[in-house]
Every structure is written in C-alpha cells, then in structure tokens.
C-alpha cells in the first residue's frame, strides 16, 4: 500500500511528531502504572496506544497521516518490509491483540507484563527512526 503525504508546513509537521511521541510516552508510562495496580485491561489499551502513536510519529516524518487502525496496521507492515525488520509488524500484531483485550477481557496480567517489554523495545526502536532534528527543532 502506498501512503500519500498530507501537505503541511514544516512547523506543523514537527508539532505533530512531538505530539505523537509525547502521547506514546505518556501511554507507555500509564501502561506500566496499570500493570503495577494489576489492571490488565487498561494496561493493554495503553500499550496498544503507545505503539500506534509511535508509528504515527514515524509516519509523520514522511508527511504521512495515519487515520484509523487499518492505516496504522498497513503502515506497520510496510515499515517492517522497508526496514527488513519483521519484529516491527510482529510486535505490532501483539499490541493489536492487547487492544482487543480492552474489549474482550481475555489476557492475563502476566501476558500483558511480558508483552509490555516487547512493546517498550518496539517503541524505542520506532523513536530511533525519527531524526533528532525533527524532535529538537523549535517551531
């Protein structure tokens, strides 16, 4: 799938990258707080959200806006192919399964905890794909 760039100024693009990255970090922190309080349902949703927001930040570097789960999933698949790194899509799929847990209550806390480590590694990997100048530029 080819993604189309959305026209926006460099300032708007930098602001969006920062927004997505900050939200991803916030969700990841919230997930670990929920794990501490044994709330696997909320932790699951926060872990999924962290991955989705990190992917949106990476896409935004190329001026691509991801709207909706299908676009996020498709972008994760394409990014994994482009980077020749299957773990990107593999961990994305695990995070997506955590998202379903929010609605279906099927994942044990221990599983959420194990997957949280994989999500943390993926989010860090995705953030490393964002050039420093994109993050440190002042609008």
C-alpha positions as CSV (number, residue, x, y, z in Angstrom):
1,X,0.0,0.0,0.0
2,X,1.3,3.4,-0.9
3,X,0.7,6.2,1.6
4,X,0.0,9.7,0.4
5,X,1.7,12.7,2.1
6,X,-0.5,15.3,3.6
7,X,0.5,18.9,2.8
8,X,1.5,20.8,5.9
9,X,4.2,23.2,6.9
10,X,7.4,22.0,8.5
11,X,6.3,23.7,11.7
12,X,3.0,21.8,11.7
13,X,4.9,18.6,10.9
14,X,7.3,19.0,13.8
15,X,4.5,19.8,16.2
16,X,2.6,16.6,15.1
17,X,5.7,14.5,15.5
18,X,6.3,15.8,19.0
19,X,2.6,15.4,19.9
20,X,2.6,11.7,18.8
21,X,5.9,11.0,20.5
22,X,4.8,12.6,23.8
23,X,1.5,10.8,23.7
24,X,3.2,7.5,23.1
25,X,5.5,8.0,26.1
26,X,2.5,9.0,28.2
27,X,0.6,5.9,27.2
28,X,3.6,3.7,27.9
29,X,4.0,5.2,31.4
30,X,0.3,4.8,32.1
31,X,0.5,1.1,30.9
32,X,3.2,0.3,33.5
33,X,1.3,2.1,36.2
34,X,-1.8,0.0,35.3
35,X,0.4,-3.2,35.4
36,X,1.5,-2.1,38.9
37,X,-2.1,-1.8,40.0
38,X,-3.0,-5.2,38.3
39,X,-5.3,-3.6,35.8
40,X,-4.5,-5.7,32.7
41,X,-7.5,-4.3,30.7
42,X,-6.3,-0.6,30.9
43,X,-2.6,-1.6,30.6
44,X,-3.5,-3.4,27.4
45,X,-5.2,-0.4,25.8
46,X,-2.3,1.9,26.8
47,X,0.3,-0.4,25.3
48,X,-1.6,-0.6,22.1
49,X,-2.0,3.2,22.1
50,X,1.7,3.7,22.7
51,X,2.7,1.6,19.6
52,X,0.0,3.3,17.5
53,X,1.2,6.8,18.4
54,X,4.9,5.9,17.9
55,X,4.0,4.6,14.4
56,X,2.1,7.9,13.7
57,X,5.2,9.9,14.7
58,X,7.4,7.8,12.3
59,X,4.9,8.2,9.5
60,X,4.6,12.0,10.1
61,X,8.4,12.3,9.5
62,X,7.5,11.5,5.8
63,X,4.4,13.7,6.0
64,X,2.1,10.7,6.2
65,X,-1.0,11.0,8.4
66,X,-2.4,7.7,9.6
67,X,-6.1,7.8,10.3
68,X,-7.6,4.7,11.8
69,X,-6.5,1.2,12.7
70,X,-6.3,-0.1,9.2
71,X,-3.9,2.6,8.1
72,X,-1.7,2.1,11.2
73,X,-1.6,-1.7,10.6
74,X,-0.8,-1.2,6.9
75,X,1.9,1.3,7.8
76,X,3.4,-1.1,10.4
77,X,3.5,-3.9,7.7
78,X,5.1,-1.6,5.1
79,X,7.7,-0.2,7.6
80,X,8.7,-3.8,8.6
81,X,9.2,-4.7,4.9
82,X,11.1,-1.5,4.1
83,X,13.4,-1.9,7.2
84,X,13.7,-5.6,6.7
85,X,12.7,-6.0,10.3
86,X,9.8,-8.4,10.9
87,X,9.8,-7.6,14.6
88,X,8.1,-4.3,13.8
89,X,5.0,-5.9,12.4
90,X,5.2,-9.0,14.8
91,X,5.1,-6.8,17.9
92,X,2.5,-4.5,16.3
93,X,0.2,-7.5,15.9
94,X,0.8,-8.5,19.6
95,X,-0.1,-4.9,20.6
96,X,-3.1,-5.0,18.5
97,X,-4.2,-8.2,20.3
98,X,-3.8,-6.3,23.5
99,X,-6.2,-3.6,22.1
100,X,-8.8,-6.4,21.7
101,X,-8.2,-7.4,25.3
102,X,-9.6,-4.0,26.3
103,X,-13.0,-5.0,24.9
104,X,-12.9,-8.8,25.5
105,X,-11.1,-9.1,28.8
106,X,-9.1,-12.2,27.8
107,X,-5.5,-11.5,28.5
108,X,-3.9,-12.4,31.9
109,X,-1.8,-9.8,33.7
110,X,1.3,-11.9,33.3
111,X,0.9,-12.0,29.5
112,X,0.3,-8.2,29.5
113,X,3.5,-7.8,31.5
114,X,5.5,-10.0,29.1
115,X,4.2,-8.1,26.1
116,X,4.9,-4.8,27.7
117,X,8.6,-5.4,27.5
118,X,8.3,-6.1,23.7
119,X,6.2,-3.0,23.3
120,X,8.8,-0.9,25.1
121,X,11.5,-2.2,22.8
122,X,9.4,-1.6,19.7
123,X,8.5,2.0,20.8
124,X,12.2,2.7,21.4
125,X,13.1,1.3,18.0
126,X,10.5,3.4,16.3
127,X,11.6,6.6,18.1
128,X,15.1,5.9,16.8
129,X,13.7,6.2,13.3
130,X,12.8,9.9,13.9
131,X,15.8,12.1,13.1
132,X,16.9,14.2,16.0
133,X,16.5,17.4,14.1
134,X,12.8,16.6,13.8
135,X,12.4,16.3,17.5
136,X,14.7,19.1,18.6
137,X,13.6,21.8,16.1
138,X,11.7,24.6,17.7
139,X,8.6,25.7,15.8
